[in-house]
Amino acid sequence: MSDGEAALISWAFIFEAPQMDPAVDRMVIERGGVRTTIVGVPEQAAVVDVAVALVEDGAQFIELCGGFEPVWAGRVFDAIRACTTTAFRPCTNGWAASTRCSA
């Protein structure tokens, strides 16, 4: 990174909806040094592989939609051993996980 160049912050939000294909049902927005990736998965069990792939692609934060059962946040955390901290917070529809990775 050169002098004056802003550090890129990369985070992702994963949600569940029927018939989603995480390979194509995604959006990436890059503005002002922040990359936001939004990905849909067809079922909760798909979230672990998607989260791992997002971290491998540089995501520093992973947030799960509040509709995910808490067990999936735990499984995401377990799958991403490079992460330094995770915070679970209640949402109106359940739990969200924000995972900060050291990548």
C-alpha positions as a LaTeX table, in Angstrom:
\begin{tabular}{lrrr}
\hline
Residue & $x$ (\AA) & $y$ (\AA) & $z$ (\AA) \\
\hline
Met1 & 0.00 & 0.00 & 0.00 \\
Ser2 & 1.41 & 3.39 & $-0.94$ \\
Asp3 & 1.42 & 6.50 & 1.22 \\
Gly4 & $-1.99$ & 8.13 & 1.22 \\
Glu5 & $-3.76$ & 4.98 & 0.03 \\
Ala6 & $-6.60$ & 4.00 & 2.35 \\
Ala7 & $-6.65$ & 0.51 & 3.82 \\
Leu8 & $-9.40$ & $-1.66$ & 2.39 \\
Ile9 & $-11.96$ & $-2.96$ & 4.84 \\
Ser10 & $-13.74$ & $-6.03$ & 3.54 \\
Trp11 & $-16.85$ & $-7.46$ & 5.14 \\
Ala12 & $-19.66$ & $-9.78$ & 4.11 \\
Phe13 & $-23.31$ & $-10.29$ & 4.96 \\
Ile14 & $-24.85$ & $-13.73$ & 4.39 \\
Phe15 & $-28.59$ & $-14.32$ & 4.25 \\
Glu16 & $-30.79$ & $-17.34$ & 3.57 \\
Ala17 & $-33.53$ & $-17.50$ & 0.94 \\
Pro18 & $-34.96$ & $-20.39$ & $-1.09$ \\
Gln19 & $-33.31$ & $-21.17$ & $-4.42$ \\
Met20 & $-30.30$ & $-18.90$ & $-3.83$ \\
Asp21 & $-27.03$ & $-19.91$ & $-5.50$ \\
Pro22 & $-24.11$ & $-18.36$ & $-3.60$ \\
Ala23 & $-21.94$ & $-18.48$ & $-6.71$ \\
Val24 & $-24.23$ & $-16.09$ & $-8.58$ \\
Asp25 & $-26.62$ & $-14.60$ & $-6.02$ \\
Arg26 & $-24.20$ & $-12.07$ & $-4.61$ \\
Met27 & $-23.42$ & $-8.40$ & $-4.85$ \\
Val28 & $-20.13$ & $-6.61$ & $-4.24$ \\
Ile29 & $-20.04$ & $-2.88$ & $-3.52$ \\
Glu30 & $-16.72$ & $-1.03$ & $-3.23$ \\
Arg31 & $-16.64$ & 2.58 & $-2.06$ \\
Gly32 & $-14.28$ & 4.68 & 0.02 \\
Gly33 & $-11.95$ & 1.84 & 1.01 \\
Val34 & $-14.77$ & $-0.52$ & 2.02 \\
Arg35 & $-15.76$ & $-3.67$ & 0.14 \\
Thr36 & $-19.18$ & $-5.07$ & 1.06 \\
Thr37 & $-20.17$ & $-8.50$ & $-0.22$ \\
Ile38 & $-23.77$ & $-9.69$ & 0.15 \\
Val39 & $-24.38$ & $-13.39$ & $-0.48$ \\
Gly40 & $-27.54$ & $-15.49$ & $-0.47$ \\
Val41 & $-27.54$ & $-19.18$ & 0.50 \\
Pro42 & $-30.42$ & $-21.62$ & $-0.12$ \\
Glu43 & $-30.26$ & $-23.24$ & 3.32 \\
Gln44 & $-28.53$ & $-22.60$ & 6.62 \\
Ala45 & $-26.18$ & $-25.57$ & 6.21 \\
Ala46 & $-24.54$ & $-23.81$ & 3.22 \\
Val47 & $-23.33$ & $-20.88$ & 5.32 \\
Val48 & $-20.13$ & $-22.52$ & 6.59 \\
Asp49 & $-18.59$ & $-23.15$ & 3.16 \\
Val50 & $-19.64$ & $-19.71$ & 1.93 \\
Ala51 & $-18.15$ & $-17.97$ & 4.98 \\
Val52 & $-14.86$ & $-19.85$ & 4.65 \\
Ala53 & $-14.63$ & $-18.92$ & 0.96 \\
Leu54 & $-15.34$ & $-15.27$ & 1.78 \\
Val55 & $-12.54$ & $-15.19$ & 4.37 \\
Glu56 & $-10.19$ & $-16.86$ & 1.89 \\
Asp57 & $-11.10$ & $-14.05$ & $-0.52$ \\
Gly58 & $-10.15$ & $-11.42$ & 2.06 \\
Ala59 & $-13.27$ & $-10.78$ & 4.16 \\
Gln60 & $-12.30$ & $-9.43$ & 7.57 \\
Phe61 & $-15.82$ & $-9.42$ & 8.99 \\
Ile62 & $-18.65$ & $-11.90$ & 8.46 \\
Glu63 & $-22.18$ & $-11.12$ & 9.54 \\
Leu64 & $-24.99$ & $-13.64$ & 9.44 \\
Cys65 & $-28.57$ & $-12.57$ & 8.96 \\
Gly66 & $-30.55$ & $-12.70$ & 12.20 \\
Gly67 & $-32.64$ & $-15.54$ & 10.80 \\
Phe68 & $-29.76$ & $-18.02$ & 11.17 \\
Glu69 & $-29.97$ & $-20.35$ & 14.14 \\
Pro70 & $-27.16$ & $-19.69$ & 16.69 \\
Val71 & $-25.61$ & $-23.10$ & 15.99 \\
Trp72 & $-24.61$ & $-21.90$ & 12.51 \\
Ala73 & $-22.73$ & $-18.90$ & 13.89 \\
Gly74 & $-20.77$ & $-21.33$ & 16.06 \\
Arg75 & $-20.05$ & $-23.60$ & 13.13 \\
Val76 & $-18.85$ & $-20.67$ & 11.04 \\
Phe77 & $-16.54$ & $-19.61$ & 13.86 \\
Asp78 & $-15.19$ & $-23.14$ & 14.27 \\
Ala79 & $-14.52$ & $-23.42$ & 10.53 \\
Ile80 & $-12.55$ & $-20.18$ & 10.41 \\
Arg81 & $-9.68$ & $-20.87$ & 12.79 \\
Ala82 & $-7.74$ & $-17.74$ & 11.68 \\
Cys83 & $-10.31$ & $-15.52$ & 13.39 \\
Thr84 & $-9.24$ & $-13.64$ & 16.47 \\
Thr85 & $-12.61$ & $-12.68$ & 17.96 \\
Thr86 & $-16.28$ & $-13.20$ & 17.42 \\
Ala87 & $-19.21$ & $-11.35$ & 18.90 \\
Phe88 & $-22.75$ & $-12.63$ & 19.10 \\
Arg89 & $-25.53$ & $-10.12$ & 19.53 \\
Pro90 & $-29.27$ & $-10.55$ & 19.67 \\
Cys91 & $-31.31$ & $-9.24$ & 16.75 \\
Thr92 & $-35.03$ & $-8.91$ & 16.34 \\
Asn93 & $-35.23$ & $-12.20$ & 14.39 \\
Gly94 & $-32.57$ & $-14.22$ & 16.22 \\
Trp95 & $-28.79$ & $-13.95$ & 16.42 \\
Ala96 & $-26.18$ & $-12.33$ & 14.26 \\
Ala97 & $-22.51$ & $-13.16$ & 14.29 \\
Ser98 & $-19.83$ & $-10.66$ & 13.49 \\
Thr99 & $-16.51$ & $-12.41$ & 13.02 \\
Arg100 & $-13.28$ & $-10.42$ & 12.88 \\
Cys101 & $-10.52$ & $-12.32$ & 11.14 \\
Ser102 & $-6.80$ & $-11.70$ & 11.27 \\
Ala103 & $-6.34$ & $-12.29$ & 7.54 \\
\hline
\end{tabular}
